[in-house]
Amino acid sequence: MKLGIAKYGNYEPKDSTRIFSRLLAAHPDEASYAVLLGDSCNDITDESDADEGCGVLLDYAQRHPRDTAAAIAAASTIIRTRQVAKFDMARQMLSGAIAADPKNPSAWFEMGVLDLQQNNWGESVASMRRAAEIQPASSKAHWRLAQAYFHLGDKEQAHQEAPAVPFSLPPSPSAVLALQRGG
């Protein structure tokens, strides 16, 4: 476990994922290993890397539906690595997490990101709005909310959300650039 934590601390998510997935596979009901694996999997960006170790997290989340942190981490990994074939599974896990804890901003945020990736702009607005209401200081929720409003053609609302985003973020995508130009 110490090696996995060291790898994670050195931002080596592929290696830490491999280590934590082995630990969770050996101890399939150990929630602390699921948490560590979830953190590592959330730093994975490539689907093939996610398949290698994060499948153990997905199995854990399905076997432990009351573990909302594992469900959110597993769904987030699916979304982040764009495993489109598993989007329905991610939606189901996030819906369960929201039902179990309707005030969890991470569950609402990830649902909104999933809706953005599926071009469900209206649904994304609802989820991101809820995430931003629960956690008003979340620049990520405001950023994604502005994107959803922009795609809906509601530039006024998008402009209202865009100022909530700090300027320290990486260069903005074309939607935010268009917002900044007023178009």
The 8 nearest C-alpha neighbors of each residue, nearest first, counted from 0:
[[1, 3, 2, 4, 19, 18, 22, 32],
 [2, 0, 4, 3, 5, 6, 18, 7],
 [1, 3, 5, 4, 0, 6, 15, 18],
 [4, 2, 15, 6, 0, 5, 1, 18],
 [3, 5, 7, 1, 2, 6, 8, 0],
 [4, 6, 8, 2, 3, 7, 1, 9],
 [7, 5, 3, 9, 11, 15, 8, 4],
 [6, 8, 10, 4, 15, 9, 5, 11],
 [7, 9, 5, 10, 6, 4, 11, 3],
 [8, 10, 6, 7, 11, 5, 12, 4],
 [11, 9, 7, 8, 12, 6, 42, 15],
 [10, 12, 6, 7, 9, 14, 13, 15],
 [13, 11, 15, 39, 14, 16, 7, 10],
 [12, 14, 16, 11, 15, 17, 48, 43],
 [15, 13, 17, 16, 12, 11, 6, 18],
 [16, 14, 3, 12, 18, 6, 7, 17],
 [17, 15, 13, 19, 39, 14, 18, 12],
 [16, 18, 14, 20, 15, 52, 19, 13],
 [19, 17, 15, 21, 16, 20, 3, 14],
 [18, 20, 22, 36, 16, 21, 17, 15],
 [19, 21, 23, 17, 52, 22, 18, 16],
 [22, 20, 24, 18, 19, 23, 25, 17],
 [23, 21, 19, 25, 20, 24, 26, 18],
 [24, 22, 26, 27, 20, 25, 32, 21],
 [23, 25, 21, 27, 22, 26, 20, 55],
 [24, 26, 22, 23, 27, 21, 20, 28],
 [27, 25, 23, 24, 29, 28, 22, 32],
 [28, 26, 23, 24, 29, 25, 59, 22],
 [27, 29, 26, 30, 59, 23, 63, 33],
 [30, 28, 31, 26, 32, 27, 23, 33],
 [29, 31, 33, 32, 28, 34, 66, 69],
 [32, 30, 34, 33, 29, 35, 36, 23],
 [33, 31, 35, 34, 30, 23, 29, 36],
 [32, 34, 30, 36, 31, 35, 37, 56],
 [35, 33, 37, 31, 32, 36, 38, 30],
 [36, 34, 32, 38, 37, 33, 39, 31],
 [35, 37, 33, 39, 19, 38, 34, 16],
 [38, 36, 34, 72, 40, 35, 39, 33],
 [37, 39, 35, 41, 36, 40, 34, 42],
 [40, 38, 36, 12, 16, 41, 37, 42],
 [41, 39, 37, 43, 42, 38, 53, 36],
 [40, 42, 38, 76, 39, 43, 37, 72],
 [43, 41, 40, 39, 12, 44, 38, 76],
 [42, 44, 40, 41, 45, 12, 49, 48],
 [45, 43, 80, 79, 42, 46, 49, 48],
 [44, 46, 48, 80, 47, 43, 49, 79],
 [45, 47, 80, 49, 48, 50, 82, 44],
 [46, 48, 50, 49, 45, 51, 80, 44],
 [49, 47, 51, 45, 46, 50, 13, 43],
 [50, 48, 46, 53, 51, 47, 52, 43],
 [51, 49, 47, 48, 54, 52, 53, 46],
 [50, 52, 48, 49, 53, 47, 54, 17],
 [53, 51, 20, 17, 54, 50, 16, 49],
 [52, 54, 49, 56, 55, 50, 40, 51],
 [53, 55, 57, 56, 52, 50, 58, 51],
 [54, 56, 58, 53, 57, 20, 52, 59],
 [57, 55, 59, 53, 54, 58, 60, 73],
 [56, 58, 54, 60, 73, 59, 55, 61],
 [59, 57, 55, 61, 56, 60, 54, 62],
 [58, 60, 56, 62, 57, 61, 63, 55],
 [61, 59, 63, 70, 57, 69, 62, 58],
 [60, 62, 58, 59, 63, 64, 57, 70],
 [61, 63, 59, 60, 64, 58, 57, 28],
 [62, 64, 60, 65, 61, 66, 59, 69],
 [63, 65, 66, 61, 60, 62, 67, 70],
 [66, 64, 63, 67, 99, 96, 95, 70],
 [67, 65, 64, 69, 68, 63, 70, 60],
 [66, 68, 70, 96, 69, 65, 71, 64],
 [69, 67, 71, 70, 66, 72, 34, 96],
 [70, 68, 72, 60, 67, 71, 66, 73],
 [69, 71, 67, 60, 73, 92, 68, 72],
 [70, 72, 74, 68, 69, 73, 75, 106],
 [73, 71, 75, 69, 37, 74, 70, 68],
 [74, 72, 76, 70, 57, 75, 71, 69],
 [75, 73, 89, 77, 71, 76, 72, 70],
 [76, 74, 72, 78, 77, 73, 79, 71],
 [75, 77, 79, 73, 41, 74, 78, 80],
 [78, 76, 74, 82, 75, 80, 79, 81],
 [77, 79, 81, 75, 76, 80, 113, 74],
 [80, 78, 76, 81, 77, 75, 44, 41],
 [79, 81, 46, 44, 45, 77, 78, 82],
 [82, 80, 78, 79, 83, 77, 46, 86],
 [81, 83, 77, 84, 85, 80, 78, 46],
 [84, 82, 86, 85, 81, 78, 77, 87],
 [83, 85, 82, 86, 87, 88, 81, 77],
 [86, 84, 88, 83, 87, 82, 89, 77],
 [85, 87, 89, 83, 88, 84, 90, 82],
 [88, 86, 90, 89, 85, 91, 84, 83],
 [87, 89, 91, 85, 86, 90, 92, 74],
 [90, 88, 74, 86, 92, 87, 91, 93],
 [91, 89, 87, 93, 88, 92, 94, 86],
 [90, 92, 88, 94, 89, 93, 87, 95],
 [93, 91, 95, 89, 70, 94, 90, 96],
 [94, 92, 96, 90, 95, 91, 106, 97],
 [95, 93, 97, 91, 96, 92, 90, 98],
 [94, 96, 98, 92, 93, 97, 99, 91],
 [95, 97, 93, 67, 99, 94, 98, 100],
 [96, 98, 101, 100, 94, 99, 95, 106],
 [99, 97, 95, 96, 100, 101, 94, 93],
 [98, 100, 96, 97, 95, 101, 65, 67],
 [101, 99, 97, 102, 98, 103, 96, 67],
 [102, 100, 97, 103, 98, 99, 96, 104],
 [103, 101, 100, 104, 133, 97, 130, 107],
 [102, 104, 105, 106, 101, 100, 107, 97],
 [105, 103, 130, 107, 106, 133, 108, 102],
 [106, 104, 108, 107, 103, 109, 130, 71],
 [105, 107, 109, 108, 104, 103, 93, 97],
 [106, 108, 110, 126, 104, 130, 105, 109],
 [109, 107, 105, 111, 110, 130, 106, 127],
 [108, 110, 112, 111, 106, 107, 105, 113],
 [111, 109, 113, 107, 108, 112, 106, 114],
 [110, 112, 123, 126, 114, 108, 109, 127],
 [111, 113, 109, 115, 114, 110, 116, 108],
 [112, 114, 110, 116, 111, 115, 109, 78],
 [113, 115, 119, 123, 111, 117, 112, 116],
 [116, 114, 112, 118, 117, 113, 119, 123],
 [117, 115, 113, 114, 118, 112, 119, 78],
 [116, 118, 114, 115, 119, 113, 120, 112],
 [119, 117, 115, 120, 116, 114, 123, 150],
 [120, 118, 114, 117, 122, 121, 115, 123],
 [119, 121, 123, 147, 118, 122, 115, 124],
 [122, 120, 124, 123, 119, 125, 151, 147],
 [123, 121, 125, 124, 120, 119, 114, 126],
 [122, 124, 111, 120, 114, 126, 121, 125],
 [123, 125, 121, 127, 122, 126, 144, 128],
 [124, 126, 122, 128, 123, 127, 129, 121],
 [127, 125, 111, 129, 123, 107, 128, 124],
 [128, 126, 130, 124, 111, 129, 144, 108],
 [127, 129, 131, 125, 126, 130, 124, 132],
 [128, 130, 132, 126, 127, 131, 133, 125],
 [131, 129, 104, 127, 107, 133, 108, 132],
 [132, 130, 135, 134, 128, 129, 133, 140],
 [133, 131, 129, 135, 130, 134, 128, 127],
 [132, 134, 130, 131, 104, 135, 129, 102],
 [133, 135, 131, 132, 136, 137, 130, 104],
 [136, 134, 131, 132, 137, 133, 130, 138],
 [135, 137, 134, 138, 131, 163, 141, 140],
 [138, 136, 139, 140, 135, 134, 131, 141],
 [137, 139, 164, 141, 140, 142, 136, 163],
 [138, 140, 142, 137, 141, 143, 164, 144],
 [141, 139, 143, 142, 137, 138, 131, 127],
 [142, 140, 144, 138, 160, 139, 143, 145],
 [143, 141, 139, 145, 140, 144, 164, 138],
 [142, 144, 146, 140, 145, 141, 139, 147],
 [143, 145, 141, 147, 146, 142, 127, 124],
 [146, 144, 157, 148, 160, 142, 143, 147],
 [147, 145, 143, 149, 144, 148, 150, 142],
 [146, 148, 144, 120, 150, 149, 145, 124],
 [149, 147, 151, 157, 145, 153, 150, 146],
 [148, 150, 146, 152, 151, 147, 154, 157],
 [151, 149, 147, 152, 148, 146, 120, 153],
 [152, 150, 148, 149, 153, 120, 147, 121],
 [151, 153, 149, 150, 154, 148, 157, 147],
 [154, 152, 148, 151, 149, 155, 156, 157],
 [153, 155, 157, 149, 156, 152, 158, 148],
 [154, 156, 158, 157, 153, 159, 148, 149],
 [157, 155, 159, 158, 154, 153, 148, 160],
 [156, 158, 145, 154, 148, 160, 155, 159],
 [159, 157, 161, 155, 156, 160, 154, 178],
 [158, 160, 156, 157, 161, 162, 155, 163],
 [159, 161, 157, 145, 158, 141, 163, 162],
 [160, 162, 158, 163, 164, 159, 145, 157],
 [163, 161, 164, 160, 159, 158, 165, 141],
 [162, 164, 161, 160, 141, 138, 165, 142],
 [163, 165, 138, 162, 161, 142, 141, 166],
 [166, 164, 167, 168, 163, 138, 162, 161],
 [165, 167, 168, 164, 169, 162, 170, 163],
 [166, 168, 165, 169, 164, 170, 171, 138],
 [169, 167, 166, 165, 170, 171, 164, 138],
 [168, 170, 171, 167, 166, 172, 165, 164],
 [171, 169, 168, 172, 167, 176, 166, 175],
 [170, 172, 175, 169, 176, 173, 168, 174],
 [173, 171, 174, 175, 176, 170, 177, 169],
 [172, 174, 176, 175, 177, 171, 178, 170],
 [175, 173, 177, 176, 172, 178, 146, 149],
 [174, 176, 178, 177, 173, 172, 171, 179],
 [177, 175, 173, 179, 178, 174, 180, 171],
 [176, 178, 180, 174, 182, 175, 179, 173],
 [179, 177, 175, 181, 176, 180, 182, 174],
 [178, 180, 176, 181, 177, 175, 182, 158],
 [181, 179, 177, 178, 182, 176, 175, 174],
 [182, 180, 178, 179, 177, 154, 158, 176],
 [181, 177, 180, 178, 179, 154, 176, 174]]
